[in-house]
Amino acid sequence: MAKDAVVSPVRAPFTTYESPAGPGELHEEVRTDSAARHAVGELLTCPFCLGQWVGTAFGAGLVFAPRATRLVAATFASVAVADFLQFGYSALQSKES
């Protein structure tokens, strides 16, 4: 979420586009025109900071909306498994050639 091109419209009010950073990733700089924009921009572009907020949201979600939170968590888990399998497949292909 911190560097993904698909989520860039969410970050756009708080960052400025600089350049591509890899497949599907963007390098964006935090805006400095106001303290609030700068603070939110830092939180949205830092993967470590964003991880804390996502974890907190999941914790609150499990308390207030457990069924919906479990659905989102299962979706994220299935995407993580798919990514892991893709990396494994790519590693096997590179060893083969």
C-alpha positions as CSV (number, residue, x, y, z in Angstrom):
1,M,0.0,0.0,0.0
2,A,2.9,2.4,0.7
3,K,4.3,2.2,-2.8
4,D,1.7,0.4,-4.9
5,A,0.6,2.2,-8.1
6,V,-3.0,1.2,-7.7
7,V,-3.3,3.0,-4.3
8,S,-1.6,6.2,-5.5
9,P,-4.9,8.2,-5.8
10,V,-5.3,7.7,-2.0
11,R,-1.8,9.0,-1.4
12,A,-2.0,11.8,-4.0
13,P,-3.3,14.6,-1.7
14,F,-0.3,14.0,0.6
15,T,2.5,13.1,-1.9
16,T,4.0,14.1,-5.2
17,Y,5.0,11.6,-7.9
18,E,8.7,11.4,-8.6
19,S,9.4,8.2,-10.7
20,P,8.6,4.5,-11.1
21,A,10.3,2.4,-8.4
22,G,9.8,-1.1,-9.8
23,P,7.1,-3.2,-11.3
24,G,3.8,-1.8,-10.0
25,E,5.6,0.6,-7.5
26,L,6.0,4.3,-7.4
27,H,8.5,6.6,-5.8
28,E,6.7,9.5,-4.2
29,E,7.9,12.4,-2.0
30,V,5.9,13.7,0.9
31,R,4.3,17.1,0.5
32,T,5.7,19.9,2.7
33,D,3.1,22.6,2.1
34,S,1.4,21.9,5.5
35,A,2.3,20.1,8.7
36,A,-0.9,17.9,8.5
37,R,-0.3,16.9,4.9
38,H,3.3,16.1,5.7
39,A,2.4,14.0,8.7
40,V,-0.2,12.0,6.9
41,G,2.1,11.6,3.9
42,E,4.8,10.2,6.1
43,L,2.4,7.7,7.5
44,L,1.1,6.6,4.1
45,T,4.5,6.3,2.4
46,C,6.4,4.5,5.1
47,P,5.8,0.7,4.9
48,F,6.8,0.3,8.6
49,C,4.5,3.0,9.8
50,L,1.6,1.8,7.6
51,G,2.0,-1.7,9.0
52,Q,1.3,-0.4,12.5
53,W,-1.9,1.4,11.3
54,V,-3.1,-1.7,9.4
55,G,-2.4,-3.9,12.4
56,T,-4.3,-1.5,14.6
57,A,-7.2,-1.4,12.2
58,F,-7.3,-5.2,12.2
59,G,-7.3,-5.3,16.0
60,A,-10.2,-2.8,16.1
61,G,-12.0,-4.7,13.3
62,L,-11.8,-8.0,15.2
63,V,-13.5,-6.3,18.2
64,F,-16.2,-4.3,16.3
65,A,-16.7,-6.3,13.1
66,P,-15.1,-9.7,13.4
67,R,-16.8,-11.4,10.4
68,A,-15.9,-8.7,8.0
69,T,-12.4,-8.5,9.4
70,R,-11.9,-12.2,9.0
71,L,-13.0,-12.0,5.4
72,V,-10.5,-9.3,4.7
73,A,-7.7,-11.2,6.6
74,A,-8.5,-14.3,4.5
75,T,-8.3,-12.3,1.3
76,F,-4.9,-10.9,2.3
77,A,-3.7,-14.3,3.4
78,S,-4.7,-15.9,0.0
79,V,-2.9,-13.1,-1.8
80,A,0.2,-13.7,0.3
81,V,0.1,-17.4,-0.5
82,A,-0.2,-16.6,-4.2
83,D,2.8,-14.2,-4.0
84,F,4.8,-16.9,-2.2
85,L,4.0,-19.5,-4.9
86,Q,4.8,-17.0,-7.7
87,F,8.2,-16.3,-6.1
88,G,8.8,-20.0,-5.8
89,Y,7.8,-20.6,-9.4
90,S,10.1,-17.8,-10.6
91,A,13.0,-19.2,-8.5
92,L,12.5,-22.7,-10.1
93,Q,12.4,-21.1,-13.5
94,S,15.7,-19.2,-13.0
95,K,17.5,-22.4,-11.7
96,E,16.3,-24.3,-14.8
97,S,17.7,-21.9,-17.3
